[in-house]
Amino acid sequence: MSSDNFYITTPIFYVNDVPHIGHAYTSIACDVLARFMRLSGKNVKFLTGTDEHGQKVEKSAEKVNIAPQEFADKTSARFHKMMKDLNISNDDFIRTTEERHKQSLSAFWNKLKDSGNIYLGEYDGWYSIRDEAYYSESELTEDGLAPTGAPVEWVEEPSYFFALSKWQDKLLEYYEQNPEFIWPKSRRNEVISFVKGGLIDLSISRTSFKWGVPVPSNPEHIIYVWLDALTNYIAALGYPNEQQDFTKFWPASAHVVGKDILRFHAVYWPAFLMAVGLDLPKSIVAHGWWTNEGEKISKSVGNVIDPFALVKEFGLDQTRYFLMREINFGNDGNFSRQNLIMRNNSELANKIGNLLQRTSAFVYKYCDRQVPNIEPIYINVIYETPLFKEITAIIENNMLQMQAFNINKVIENILHITELANIYIDAEAPWALRKTDPDKMQKVLYSLLETLRYIAIMLQPFTPDAASNMLDQLNVPENQRTFINMNKEYALQPGATIREPKPIFPRLD
Ligand code: MSP
């Protein structure tokens, strides 16, 4: 894949459950990365979707007496709607019950088999339906639960195995040679010690239920739901056809996942790919988990956070902003209504919104609704001021931060520019200059509007609606809103009209 292309994926979501804040979080983080990369000129493919097979989904459907396909259709549609409602810019939405996926999976299975990595045996051991994962006796807690707290059951049945143990050294070698493969570092170390602890062969088929894709040569067996699910990332590129999208976008730039499913992505998936001779994704990015007002989120506690309700109550951009701003990507974080309101008011409303409002309202009133009509030559001078030097440095830093998945650092950078601009407006006091030095007032206001143009362009990945609203108010042409346009050449046209200022970030109570 050329470096002009960028392929990013969310995990595909189990359809046994309705969308919650965890799903929203992963999706928004990927969306921010995807939008950022598009704005920086990359050709992006952004994939999301739903994981519809397996015992967990089959059981959930049984409980409500609905056929699994119909059940999956219903919940998948809710995830689809979540993407729309959260303004997620995914280019594709894959469902594992789609024909394209099933065909791809069968082909992938056959390749694994042809490579000599699959054999038939018998699985005797523990399985957790909730986690859709196998556990060894030694991993169980004293109460006989999975390390995740999920119940387990004893399984004894014929099963196909993937020769995972064979790949242990190759995996360790790969982690060693590709230090950027697993992000963040702390999680990388966890994965390495897990693999060093010894890998045993992985059961990759089951015979005790029906809801899934049958093993091509032996339809009594249903393919293990994780092998099924992971294949979505190449199925969406047309695999086994290794042309077109596949050449363009494989290997993926980043699989973004929660920390709970890192092992599947950083151990099993690379081993499968090595076995069939495909390239490995460039990075597996593991984010943390949200708690709700300090408590673990769980259905039994009844404190699950509904993303649709968040958007309704606080607004879309406000919700997106908070989730990206509140925690260092990679760490766990706590959802607190008070913090959401506080960040909205002190950062979006008081810093960014206020800078726009006080600048453009003043311009609208005292500069004849026009971008201050300064001598174009003066734009060069503005670009040499400390404020613009800082902006230029930040643009470079944003790229580095985003490439390193430090999403919230980019927000901090944008806030930093806003703070500098707020200090500048207070220091220069255009309202006083209006009487003493109108010429200087025009220059100060021009600098501020130009700074706002940068802020709005940079905000687009995070708060797309508000940012485009800001750019509309500044009358920035639609085709001049990417990162390429963040330079002097595209500076606001002196004398161009601006639109009537309207608040973009209302305060929340
Ligand atoms: N279907 C699998 C993924 C297969 S990918 C090939 C799955 N689905 S899931 O719906 O259970 O979870 C999807 C994502 O939501 C996971 O990355 C998980 O980490 C994330 N989250 C679930 N609860 C979460 C929080 N409370 N906080 C943050 N993310 C959480 O796993």
Residues whose N, C-alpha, C, O or C-beta is under 5 A from the ligand:
A	BS01	MSP	P11 I12 F13 Y14 G22 H23 Y25 D51 A229 L230 V257 G258 K259 D260 I261 G288 W289 W290 I297
